[in-house]
Amino acid sequence: MFKKITVIGAGLMGSAIAAHFSNTGCKVNLLDIVDKKNINRNYLAEQAIKKLLKIKPDPFTLKSNVKLIKSGNLDDNLNLINESDWIIEAVIENIEIKKELYKKID
């Protein structure tokens, strides 16, 4: 059974995947790139989590499941994949971006 999941990519698909896994009781790391325009390095992932709380129909079976999702970024928190039971890549469909991500992971 999976206990800890890492989702790479905090867009609509990645954040929804994170929400669904939190509904099963899994702890989820939601990672995205660092937004260079923002001092908060986890801004994109944090904003994605906030948006999940506004979506209708609600992606959470219990609102408290949102606490199981931890935001992070690929520069500072990529090491979290080492303690994950499953890693899901949900980044933009751009082959160059995907290649760069897989180089970082390797």
N, C-alpha and C positions, 0 to 999 in steps of 0.2 A: 504494500500500500504506500502511496506517495504521502509524504508529510510536508515536504518543502519543495516548492516550485519556483523557478525563475522564469519570468516572461520578459523577453527583450523586445522593446517596442511598446510605447505607451499610447499609441493611437487608439482609435475606436475599437479595432479588433483586439489588440493586445490588452487593453484595459478591461474589455468585456471578458476575455479569457481569464484574467486575474480575478475578476468578480466571481465567475462561475466556480473557479477552484476554491475561493474562500468560502463559498457556500457548502463545500464538502468538508470544511474544517482544515484545509491545508493552509499553511503559512505561505505567502506569495511575495517574492521580490519582484517589483515592477521597475525595470530599468529603461532609461532612454538616454539620448545624447545630452550633453551639457549645452544649455542655451547660453551662448556667449554674451547675450545682451542683458542677462539677469544675474545678479549677485548670488542668488540661490541656485546652487549647482544641480539640485533635484527638482527644479521648477516644473519641467515638462511632466515628469511622472506625478508630482503632487497635484498639478492642475488636472491631470487625467483622472486621478482618484476623486477629486472634488466634483468633476463632471459626472462621474458614475452615480453620485448621490442625487443627481437631478434628473436622470434619465427615466422616462416612462415608456413601457412598464419598468418597474424597478428591477435591476439586475441582481439584487441581493434578496435572499429569502428572509434574512434578518439584517437590519441596518448595522448591527454590531459587527457583522462579518467584515465590514470595511477595515476594522482594526487588525485584521489578519494580513492586510496588504501593506508592505513596506516599500516606500519610494526610494529610488536611487538613480545613479547615473553610470554610464559605461566607463567613464574615466576613473572614478573612485571606487566603484562597487562591483566591477566585473568579477572579482574574486569570489563573490557570493555564489557563483555557479558551482564552485567546488563543493559546497555543502548542500546542493540541491539534488533531489531525487530525479527531477525532470527539468529540462531546459527547453523553452519554447521560443522560437524566433518568429517575431511578428513585425518586422521592420518594413519600411516602404519597399514596394516592388521595383527596386533599382539594383541591377546586378552588381554595379561597382560598389554601392553601399554594402550590399551583402558580402562581397568579397573582402572588403576592409574589416567588417565585423568578424568574419571567420578567421582572418589573419590574427586579430586581437585575441580571439578565443584559443587559437592554436598555441 
